[in-house]
Amino acid sequence: MHGDGQDKVVSLIYEAALNGERWTDAVRAVAAITGSSQCVLHFFDQTGLNGGLAPMMDPEAVASYKERWRQYSPHWRHAVLYPVGRIFDFDDREERETIRHTAIYNEWWAPQGLGFGMRGANLVADDEGTVMASVYKPRGEEFSGDERRRFDGLVDHLVRAVEIHRRLRLAQLAAAQGADSAQSGFLVVDRRGRLLSDDGPTCASLAEAGLLVSDGARRRLRTFDRSLERLIAGNGHVSGGSCELMGDDGVLLRFTVVPVHGEAEAAPHWLQIDQPAALVHVAVPEAQRRTRIQRLIEFHRLTRAEADVAVEIARGDGRAAVAERLGIRETTVRSHLTAIFDKLGVHRQSELVNLVAGPL
């Protein structure tokens, strides 16, 4: 197995990145090529082990670890300090003789047939938690130099595959809510308004507006009156809705918050580090207005004055309000509407609104 076998495992790792159901197969393949009795993907938060994937371990042992032993683990308090991709083994973190006298070693570790032959690396490390991949030899055995090199050669691929999987999973959750997260202007955020995925131009606009701040390893939406934060978190009520905010740069932004419902993901995912709460669509009303006006002029041959009236009428507050905003008489608005109806082939104001205010 060695060159060809390694290539097959790498391919399987990337298959798992695209299809989450293949992670179990990938984990087993990593164990096989490294001569391991166990291969585990752990997720640690600030309280210790909070999830993971351990298909080769007794489920009852996994449950007892989470319920009783996780806070005593020789892994997480030390492993979480390592950067992504840094490879370590058991002796990098603990003295073996010290561990031999602990309750977790004698009551959980040794009964699982685990010894001190271990190799691991962090695949994700940020302030929300750490994802670690580790392989274990049976009790009394150690990794050979060749087996160590095989594991080490897979680490960079595991790091990239998990990052790909995280991004695709967020996009799939967003799509399940009926929105296209790849569309420009959409952000995926957690309940604290921290960005889980985003598009670059939108983030640049938010930063210029003073509405995006650093929060640990991630960026977070912030408003002084917390209006946007309340729409995202819900504060015990149904989240979602819209609000308009003026940025530090004087640009008015409109935010539409769409909750990410729990049913979008039927079962808890082993990679629990990302917990989406909402999609946030960011729009610049004035930019949208200019785009709509240009479209009406270019494609429907309206004059600039007619296009201005058509776009303002679409706001739905009547001819008098349109006349006041545009600084013209109401009779002029009526005259423009007659021409607009004729050019657009519509007969009711509601039809005009639907045409003008439709998707850009």
Secondary structure, 3 states (H helix, E strand, C coil): CCHHHHHHHHHHHHHHHHCHHHHHHHHHHHHHHCCCCEEEEEEEECCEEEEEECCCCCHHHHHHHHHHHHHHCCCHHHHCCCCCCCEEEHHHCCCHHHHHCCHHHHHHHHHHCEEEEEEEEEEEEECCEEEEEEEEEECCCCCCHHHHHHHHHHHHHHHHHHHHHHHHHHHHHHHHCCCCCCCCCEEEECCCCEEEECCHHHHHHHHHCCCEEEECCEEEECCCCCHHHHHHHHHHCCCCEEEEEECCCCCEEEEEEEECCHHHCCCCCCCCCCCCCEEEEEECHHHHHHHHHHHHHHHHCCCHHHHHHHHHHCCCCCHHHHHHHHCCCHHHHHHHHHHHHHHHCCCCHHHHHHHHCCCC
